[in-house]
């Protein structure tokens, strides 16, 4: 955007941005003109794509936003990586996780066992959809590398297990 001399702007549903070197971003949320005034409900949700590899960035959206996104986008939400933090409300509903079907869930929280925003039995749903939980509190930063040809992701944790 700097090279094209584009200034700062607010993104909304439907915006597509070419990020260069095979990367694009598509904004799924927030919808235009529907600001609630609550940061979690108005947070940016976007799909980053590099070839066949997809990452869904979902901020800390609550279950109500998850439900609306599943209704609007359904199968289009499927992504190899889901990055989503805890919400003040409940999130990570089973409907949401079944729609996204991530291979990896990157979650920042002190301990998933004590996470009050989880709405599902994470062990059960992880096994059902084949999801690996990456807890940033335990792993430290992670490096995510897309595999554009097959849609997979290589995940390297900062701290060894």
C-alpha positions as CSV (number, residue, x, y, z in Angstrom):
1,X,0.0,0.0,0.0
2,X,2.9,2.3,0.7
3,X,4.4,1.6,-2.7
4,X,1.1,2.4,-4.3
5,X,0.9,5.6,-2.2
6,X,-2.4,4.5,-0.6
7,X,-3.2,6.1,2.7
8,X,-4.6,4.5,5.8
9,X,-8.1,3.3,5.6
10,X,-10.6,1.2,7.5
11,X,-11.4,-2.2,6.1
12,X,-14.9,-3.7,6.0
13,X,-16.6,-6.8,4.7
14,X,-15.8,-7.6,1.1
15,X,-12.6,-5.7,0.9
16,X,-9.8,-7.6,-0.9
17,X,-6.2,-6.5,-0.6
18,X,-3.2,-7.7,-2.6
19,X,-0.4,-8.0,-0.1
20,X,2.3,-9.0,-2.7
21,X,4.3,-12.2,-3.4
22,X,1.2,-14.4,-3.8
23,X,-0.5,-13.1,-0.6
24,X,-4.1,-11.7,-0.6
25,X,-6.4,-10.8,2.3
26,X,-10.2,-10.8,2.2
27,X,-12.1,-9.0,4.9
28,X,-15.2,-10.9,6.2
29,X,-16.1,-8.8,9.1
30,X,-17.1,-6.1,10.2
31,X,-20.0,-5.5,7.8
32,X,-20.3,-1.9,6.6
33,X,-22.4,0.5,8.7
34,X,-23.1,-1.9,11.5
35,X,-20.7,-0.9,14.2
36,X,-21.8,-2.0,17.7
37,X,-19.3,0.0,19.6
38,X,-18.0,-3.2,21.2
39,X,-14.4,-3.9,20.1
40,X,-14.9,-7.7,20.1
41,X,-18.0,-7.6,17.9
42,X,-16.5,-5.0,15.5
43,X,-13.1,-6.7,15.3
44,X,-11.5,-7.4,12.0
45,X,-11.9,-11.0,10.7
46,X,-10.0,-11.8,7.5
47,X,-8.8,-14.7,5.5
48,X,-5.1,-14.5,4.4
49,X,-4.3,-16.7,1.3
50,X,-1.1,-17.8,-0.2
51,X,-1.8,-20.1,-3.1
52,X,-4.0,-22.9,-1.5
53,X,-2.9,-22.1,2.1
54,X,-5.5,-20.2,4.1
55,X,-5.3,-18.6,7.5
56,X,-8.4,-17.2,9.3
57,X,-7.6,-14.3,11.6
58,X,-10.6,-13.9,13.9
59,X,-9.4,-11.6,16.7
60,X,-11.5,-12.2,19.8
61,X,-14.9,-12.4,18.3
62,X,-17.7,-13.8,20.4
63,X,-20.1,-16.6,19.5
64,X,-22.7,-14.2,18.1
65,X,-20.3,-13.1,15.4
66,X,-19.1,-16.6,14.8
67,X,-22.7,-17.6,14.2
68,X,-23.3,-14.8,11.7
69,X,-20.0,-15.6,9.8
70,X,-21.0,-19.3,9.6
71,X,-24.4,-18.4,8.2
72,X,-22.9,-16.0,5.6
73,X,-19.8,-17.9,4.5
74,X,-20.2,-21.6,5.5
75,X,-17.6,-23.7,3.7
76,X,-15.6,-20.6,2.6
77,X,-14.4,-20.3,6.2
78,X,-12.4,-23.5,5.9
79,X,-8.7,-22.6,6.7
80,X,-5.6,-24.5,7.7
81,X,-4.9,-22.1,10.6
82,X,-7.3,-20.3,12.9
83,X,-5.9,-17.5,15.0
84,X,-8.5,-16.5,17.6
85,X,-8.1,-15.2,21.2
86,X,-10.5,-15.4,24.1
87,X,-13.6,-13.3,24.2
88,X,-15.4,-11.6,27.1
89,X,-18.4,-13.7,25.9
90,X,-18.2,-17.4,24.9
91,X,-16.4,-18.3,21.7
92,X,-15.0,-21.3,19.7
93,X,-18.4,-22.9,19.4
94,X,-18.6,-26.3,17.9
95,X,-20.5,-24.9,14.8
96,X,-17.7,-22.4,14.2
97,X,-14.9,-25.0,14.6
98,X,-16.7,-27.4,12.3
99,X,-17.1,-24.7,9.6
100,X,-13.4,-23.6,9.8
101,X,-12.0,-27.1,10.4
102,X,-8.5,-25.7,11.1
103,X,-5.5,-28.0,11.3
104,X,-4.1,-25.6,13.9
105,X,-5.7,-23.3,16.4
106,X,-3.4,-20.6,17.7
107,X,-4.7,-19.3,21.0
108,X,-3.3,-16.8,23.4
109,X,-4.3,-17.7,27.0
110,X,-2.7,-18.5,30.2
111,X,-4.2,-22.0,30.4
112,X,-6.9,-23.4,28.2
113,X,-8.3,-25.3,31.1
114,X,-9.1,-22.0,32.9
115,X,-10.3,-20.2,29.8
116,X,-13.9,-19.0,30.6
117,X,-14.7,-18.2,27.0
118,X,-14.4,-21.7,25.6
119,X,-17.8,-23.1,24.7
120,X,-16.8,-26.6,23.8
121,X,-15.0,-29.6,25.0
122,X,-11.8,-28.7,23.2
123,X,-10.3,-32.2,23.4
124,X,-13.3,-33.8,21.9
125,X,-13.7,-31.3,19.0
126,X,-10.0,-31.3,18.4
127,X,-10.0,-35.1,17.9
128,X,-13.2,-34.9,15.7
129,X,-11.8,-32.4,13.2
130,X,-8.1,-33.2,13.6
131,X,-7.1,-29.9,15.1
132,X,-3.8,-29.2,17.0
133,X,-4.0,-26.5,19.6
134,X,-1.0,-24.1,19.8
135,X,-1.0,-22.3,23.1
136,X,1.1,-19.2,22.9
137,X,1.6,-19.1,26.7
138,X,3.4,-22.4,26.4
139,X,5.0,-22.3,22.9
140,X,6.0,-18.7,22.8
141,X,5.9,-17.1,19.4
142,X,5.2,-19.4,16.5
143,X,6.4,-19.2,12.9
144,X,3.8,-20.1,10.4
145,X,5.0,-21.0,6.9
146,X,2.4,-21.7,4.2
147,X,2.8,-24.5,1.7
148,X,1.0,-22.8,-1.2
149,X,0.9,-25.9,-3.5
150,X,-1.0,-28.2,-1.2
151,X,-2.6,-25.7,1.3
152,X,-0.8,-27.0,4.3
153,X,1.1,-25.1,6.9
154,X,4.4,-25.7,8.7
155,X,4.3,-24.5,12.3
156,X,7.5,-23.9,14.3
157,X,7.2,-23.2,18.0
158,X,9.7,-20.8,19.6
159,X,10.0,-22.9,22.7
160,X,10.6,-26.7,22.3
161,X,8.1,-29.0,24.0
